[in-house]
Amino acid sequence: MLSARRGTRRHLPLTSGWLVGGACAAGVGLGVIAAVVLLLWTVSPYPDGGAGSALHLAADLWLLAHGAQLVRHETLSGIPAPVGVTPLMLTALAVWLLCRATREGLDARVEAGSGPGAAAVAGWVSGGYLLVGGLVTGYAAEGPIRVDVLSAVWHLPLLAGLVTGVCVLVCGGVGPMPLAPGRRGGRLLARLAALPPKLLAVRLPRDTGHGGAGETAADIAPELLLRARVRERLAAAAGAASAATVVLCGGGALLLTGAVLWHAPAVGEAFPRLSPGPSGQFALLMLSVVLLPNAVVWALAWALGPGFVLDGSVLGPVLGPDGPLASLGLRASPGAGAELPPFPLLAAVPGQDGGTVPWWLAGAAPLVAGLVC
């Protein structure tokens, strides 16, 4: 009896497993960021603080990835400065971990065969994620760079609830589906629609899942065909939008690459100006890599026309200082502002030549994306 009891495996209840899954997703994301920060702290010859400061910075970056705002109190002017640029690459990591935890929770629910609904999976996974998020927020509320608690209080639940909810909807966890989407279901419905009326009058059994006893195939055929057509059109629309988005992001990435290559000398000079040592330059390179998706979004905004706001000024081919609407007074700011700090990605920002013909060629990316859609 003892050996048999020792050999049996104990499984957590569904709700506890979902809660632990959400907490593990938050812990893994925080651990990845902490590992990178501790690596950079280890190789740095002149660290500003100990391992506690490095862990505090990792917690700040984890919260910043969820959209929370940081406040830096140790500045040259003595005035607290906000840090509100969300690193999209770290945000993508958090979204992927949340989606994975939600998918595993949905799989466990299907294997169990009974239990709470799919919406409960999203709630419990979000709850476990927010438990870790609350602890991290309390830890990062003090220090030279501290998190804005009010900003974290509404950003963390918003991201967790939105990601888990969308994952549940996409994975088909809400309600039973009459037929699985795909070519096989479409062919079955097409054959059903082509059947003669005599065969459509046959009574359906109770275990078909499409209605109660006494209903005929003719009663449910229009409903099934309508649902199949709606799903087919939604799938086509989603595919077209996804293809256009990929093309648009690819165009933004090509535009960013061209800008970096065009300003390669200025980009290269930014590294030794900010940090003379190799460890500091490596950390600067890692920060630039983390912010690459943000730079791609800026390049997309430029390609679409309006541009982006930088240092209180709008830089873009339409509303910028050299744009076609500038002569009419239709621009959001008086032009280029002060000199930008020597950050590598900021060195690739187009200057006063933003209205010239080579920069206008960037508008081909939205045009190609529209044609693909």
Secondary structure as the mmCIF struct_conf table of DSSP 4:
data_model
#
loop_
_struct_conf.conf_type_id
_struct_conf.id
_struct_conf.beg_label_comp_id
_struct_conf.beg_label_asym_id
_struct_conf.beg_label_seq_id
_struct_conf.end_label_comp_id
_struct_conf.end_label_asym_id
_struct_conf.end_label_seq_id
HELX_RH_AL_P HELX_RH_AL_P1 LEU A 2 GLY A 7
BEND BEND1 THR A 8 THR A 8
HELX_LH_PP_P HELX_LH_PP_P1 ARG A 9 ARG A 10
HELX_RH_AL_P HELX_RH_AL_P2 LEU A 14 VAL A 43
BEND BEND2 PRO A 45 TYR A 46
BEND BEND3 ASP A 48 GLY A 49
HELX_RH_AL_P HELX_RH_AL_P3 ALA A 51 ALA A 65
TURN_TY1_P TURN_TY1_P1 HIS A 66 GLY A 67
HELX_LH_PP_P HELX_LH_PP_P2 ALA A 68 GLN A 69
STRN STRN1 LEU A 70 ARG A 72
BEND BEND4 LEU A 76 ILE A 79
STRN STRN2 ALA A 81 VAL A 83
HELX_RH_AL_P HELX_RH_AL_P4 LEU A 88 ALA A 112
BEND BEND5 GLY A 115 PRO A 116
HELX_RH_AL_P HELX_RH_AL_P5 ALA A 118 TYR A 139
TURN_TY1_P TURN_TY1_P2 ALA A 140 ALA A 141
BEND BEND6 GLU A 142 PRO A 144
STRN STRN3 ILE A 145 VAL A 147
HELX_RH_AL_P HELX_RH_AL_P6 VAL A 149 VAL A 170
TURN_TY1_P TURN_TY1_P3 CYS A 171 GLY A 172
BEND BEND7 VAL A 174 GLY A 175
BEND BEND8 PRO A 178 LEU A 179
BEND BEND9 GLY A 182 GLY A 182
HELX_RH_AL_P HELX_RH_AL_P7 ARG A 183 ALA A 194
BEND BEND10 LEU A 195 LEU A 195
HELX_RH_AL_P HELX_RH_AL_P8 PRO A 197 LEU A 200
TURN_TY1_P TURN_TY1_P4 ALA A 201 ALA A 201
BEND BEND11 VAL A 202 VAL A 202
STRN STRN4 ARG A 203 ARG A 203
HELX_LH_PP_P HELX_LH_PP_P3 LEU A 204 PRO A 205
HELX_RH_3T_P HELX_RH_3T_P1 ARG A 206 THR A 208
BEND BEND12 GLY A 209 GLY A 211
TURN_TY1_P TURN_TY1_P5 ALA A 213 GLY A 214
STRN STRN5 THR A 216 THR A 216
HELX_RH_AL_P HELX_RH_AL_P9 ALA A 217 TRP A 262
TURN_TY1_P TURN_TY1_P6 HIS A 263 HIS A 263
HELX_RH_AL_P HELX_RH_AL_P10 ALA A 264 LEU A 274
BEND BEND13 GLY A 277 GLY A 277
HELX_RH_AL_P HELX_RH_AL_P11 PRO A 278 VAL A 290
TURN_TY1_P TURN_TY1_P7 LEU A 291 LEU A 291
HELX_RH_AL_P HELX_RH_AL_P12 LEU A 292 LEU A 304
BEND BEND14 GLY A 305 PRO A 306
STRN STRN6 PHE A 308 LEU A 310
TURN_TY1_P TURN_TY1_P8 ASP A 311 GLY A 312
STRN STRN7 SER A 313 LEU A 315
BEND BEND15 GLY A 316 GLY A 316
TURN_TY1_P TURN_TY1_P9 PRO A 317 LEU A 319
BEND BEND16 GLY A 320 GLY A 320
TURN_TY1_P TURN_TY1_P10 PRO A 321 ASP A 322
BEND BEND17 GLY A 323 GLY A 323
TURN_TY1_P TURN_TY1_P11 PRO A 324 LEU A 325
HELX_RH_3T_P HELX_RH_3T_P2 ALA A 326 LEU A 328
TURN_TY1_P TURN_TY1_P12 GLY A 329 GLY A 329
BEND BEND18 ALA A 332 GLY A 335
BEND BEND19 ALA A 338 ALA A 338
HELX_LH_PP_P HELX_LH_PP_P4 GLU A 339 PRO A 341
TURN_TY1_P TURN_TY1_P13 PRO A 344 LEU A 345
HELX_RH_3T_P HELX_RH_3T_P3 LEU A 346 ALA A 348
BEND BEND20 VAL A 349 VAL A 349
HELX_RH_3T_P HELX_RH_3T_P4 GLN A 352 GLY A 355
BEND BEND21 THR A 356 THR A 356
HELX_RH_AL_P HELX_RH_AL_P13 VAL A 357 TRP A 360
HELX_RH_3T_P HELX_RH_3T_P5 LEU A 361 GLY A 363
HELX_RH_AL_P HELX_RH_AL_P14 ALA A 364 VAL A 372
#
